[in-house]
């Protein structure tokens, strides 16, 4: 089963550069356990960021990963953070 975790941050005023640096720190601290990490910025709103953490063929992966949990903890100081785990329909 393929899963994707989405960590969505809505920051009050923090510039994107600071957010990107904090995201990179959390990803590098985790190591190479994650298959794919993609960071998105909401079009027209520089303080709204979504990080997608994809896990390919992760059997039984129905709970938050350490990487996503670390991202949530690191980004919480910047604003409102939402985290969800999605599974691919086949």
PyMOL commands that set and color helices and strands:
alter all, ss='L'
color gray80, all
select helices_A, chain A and resi 16-30+66-78
alter helices_A, ss='H'
color red, helices_A
select strands_A, chain A and resi 3-11+36-41+48-55+79-87
alter strands_A, ss='S'
color yellow, strands_A
deselect
rebuild
show_as cartoon
